[in-house]
Amino acid sequence: MRVALTAFDLGGEEWKRGFIDKVLKEAADPESTFLPRLNNPKYSAFAAAFAPVNDVITISPEALQKIADDFDSSSFESAVGQVDDSMRLALNYQSDIQGLIGSGSSDKAILYRLLGSVPVRTVLETATGLPTSIRKLPIETQAGMLKEALQKRFGISDLQALASSDQVEKVIGTYHSVRSISEGPSGFSPASNALTLLNGGAGLGGQGGINLLLSGL
């Protein structure tokens, strides 16, 4: 249960056994509207992977390997967060943004999803210069302010563009730049290392990237 949930970035929700049972049962019912109303991409992906057919959950070897890989990635993000929270947020943003954008969704639906994800929201607020105080405003107002800020800072009029690799790099780079200016870290700080890692480790490769991360400990 822990591995399965962590793979879908739902780690720590193992105690919700009754809710998880309902998610899987509803996923097995083609007429159910529970998951669309829940509007949680993480639980939707979890349900799609483990939905039982005739009360049996079947997982292909390829899907099982992907779950294992995703578990490793999510576990790494959690470990990174214990070194520096800004690194965790950036990694969360990188892994979550595409799923939150989705395909064929309206701007309103996308904005609400972005605002509902704490890591993604935090990165976007910092990168666009929006104050956290906007969270006290009505959600419709927040959505309008975020859309305007994305247009002003990154020239994004089509929210689908946020999921492109170029825009992901720009947003994360800006986020780390703003954090670095406000916190004044050294050149070998965890935040600086995170930026290098997220940009491919500057040609260091996997182990080199891990060594770079550890240099900030």
JODA-V814531 format. One record per helix or strand. SS is the DSSP state (H for helix, E for strand). FROM is the first residue (numbers start at 1). TO is the last residue. Records with the same first field share a line. If there is no record, write none. Layout:
SS=FROM-TO  FROM-TO
This chain:
H=2-7  17-27  34-38  41-50  61-83  85-101  107-116  118-128  132-136  139-154  159-163  165-183  190-198  201-203  205-214
E=53-53  56-56
